[in-house]
């Protein structure tokens, strides 16, 4: 769990970055309507949670560096006993300060009157425009309200600055507490993958394996960090397959891409295994290519390496492996140029991982891939996908394989958070025996 000292440290760091004379405005996520009077389960905005951990909607965090009366201000709902009868306890204004480390708190219902006064005299306004259209409009109205008082000596912000660059660069570097939460998330997800392996057999459906995953997640008070992918046979060749509705057939592989979210931190793990518990020769051949590519990519997760290095390492292995198996070379086909592998491996090997599955942070700096640094976390997920109608040896058609783990950059090299999930051919066949 992230404690209040760490949330406070993050706020101080951000305020040092934007400097005195600035104001930072970060809204909580709104409630989303699913249908009629049914709401989606509430999930707090990652940026908002990162800075304060406050769990409710109808809230706005305002950071005002150098403000004498307090730099961290929260607008939130007042306690309402009648509403609490229906929806449960609310934090309220007093506990927003005592439990969440705020210097000051105000009723959310009064924000239109109070926030423009706090904004007056600030030179720069840091805010992420374009995410919530309705809230964007309110921010513009608050600035306009200050401008209406210019004749009376008021000074509105002179500059709008996107908050994303500064805040998202902070989020890219994971603290010890964050890595602990991500490790726990990976352990929970890994248990789900192993449970699905053990439950798998011919005739079981994709949605039954999905249920095994969700059972493991929920029993540990975790949620899916994204819609699980459970694709049997040729469905594994559909990268974002989420229908999860087909029966699993003897002799096929099944690809499961599923992660858990625990304490607001995500895991993202993929395993591919045989429905009947035994790899065919062709399946094993492709699997070994992908596994060796992943091992090479993980080894490239080193401080000082380019964030492109894991992908380059994976491509080198896959290009060589597919050629050796006659998939990109062979009778009737021209000798492959360097890009022939792309037909079967069409995505990148890695993405940032953290509070969001595809986490924030720039991949390039000044037009060049950024260097990996201690504390960064990323996935490593090469794959090979051969469509059923591909012009390759028949035994390889309809095989889709991806292997994905969650990796943190450390001073001593890569730390694999999801290492407890069976991955080699022998390990998988042993688990499924």
C-alpha positions, 0 to 999 in steps of 0.5 A, a space after each residue: 500500500 502507498 502511504 500518505 507520506 509518499 503521496 505528500 512527497 509526490 505533491 511536493 516534488 510536483 510543486 517544486 517542478 512547476 515552481 512558485 507562481 503556478 497552480 496545478 488542477 487535477 480532477 477526480 474521475 467522474 462516475 460513468 453510466 453503464 445503462 439506465 440507472 446502473 453505473 460502472 464500478 468506480 475507478 479513480 483517475 490514475 493522475 488524481 490517485 497518484 497525488 493524493 489517494 483520495 477514493 471518491 468522485 466529485 473531487 478536485 485537487 489543487 496545488 498552490 506552491 507557496 500559498 501561506 494558508 496551505 499548498 495542498 487543497 482538496 474540494 470534495 463532497 461534504 458528509 451526508 448521512 442520508 446518502 451514506 445510508 444508500 452508498 456507504 461512508 463518505 470521507 468529508 471535509 475534516 477527514 480529507 485533511 486528517 486522513 489524506 494530508 490536505 492542508 485545506 479542504 472546501 465543499 465541492 459544491 462551492 468550487 465555482 465561487 472559491 477556486 477562481 479566488 485561489 487562481 487569482 495572482 497565479 502566473 501559470 495554470 497546469 492542467 490536462 486539457 482534452 480529457 473531460 470536456 465538461 470539466 475543461 469548460 469549467 476551468 475556462 469559466 474560472 479563468 474568465 471569471 478572474 479576467 472579468 475582475 482585471 479592472 479591479 486589480 485581479 491578475 488571471 493566469 497568463 499561461 496554460 501549461 499541459 500537466 501531462 509531461 511533468 506528472 507522467 514523467 514522475 509516474 514513469 519512475 516507480 518507488 519501492 512501494 509501487 514495485 511492491 504493489 506491482 509485484 503483488 498484482 503480478 502474483 495474483 495474476 500469475 495465480 489466475 494463469 496457473 489456475 486456468 492451465 490446470 482447469 484446461 482440457 478439450 471441450 472446456 470453453 474460453 469463457 470457463 477459463 476466463 471465470 478461473 482467472 476472475 475467481 483468482 483475482 476477486 478472491 484477493 480483492 483485485 480487479 482485471 486490469 483490462 478485459 482478459 484475452 482467452 483465445 483458443 486455436 486461430 483466435 490466438 492470432 487476433 491480437 485483441 480477441 476478447 469474445 472469449 466464447 468458443 470451445 477449446 479443441 484437442 490439439 490446439 493452443 490457447 493464448 491467455 493475456 490477463 492481468 490484475 489490478 491491485 492497490 491501483 497498480 496493474 500487471 499484464 501477463 500472457 501465457 500460451 499452452 496446449 489445450 490437451 497439456 502436450 505441445 505438438 512438434 510444430 507448436 513446440 518449435 514456434 514456442 521455443 522461438 518466441 521463448 528465446 526471443 523473450 529471454 533475449 529481450 528481458 536480458 536487454 532490460 538494462 540501465 543505459 540501454 535504449 527502451 527499443 533494445 528489448 524489441 531489437 533483441 526479440 526481432 533478431 531471434 524471431 527473424 532467425 527462428 522463422 527463417 530456420 523453420 521455413 516460414 519466411 524461407 522455403 520452396 517457392 519463396 524468395 530469400 527474406 529481406 530484413 522485414 519478412 518477419 513482420 507478417 508474423 510479429 507485427 507489434 512492439 515488444 514492450 510498453 510501460 507498465 504501472 497504474 495503467 496497463 499501457 502506462 504514461 511516459 514518453 518513449 522518445 526524447 528529442 526524437 530518439 528512444 529514451 534510455 532505460 533507467 532504474 525504477 522504470 517498469 515495462 512488459 516484455 511480450 514478443 509473439 508469433 501469429 500465423 494465420 490459418 490461410 498463411 502460405 507456410 508448412 501446414 503444421 504451422 498454420 493457425 498457431 498464435 503464441 505470445 509470452 509476456 512478463 512484467 519487468 522492472 529496471 534495477 541497478 543489477 539488471 532486469 527483475 521479472 515480477 511475474 517469474 512464478 508463472 510456468 513458462 518453459 515447455 517442460 514447466 507448462 506440461 508439468 503443471 497441466 499433467 
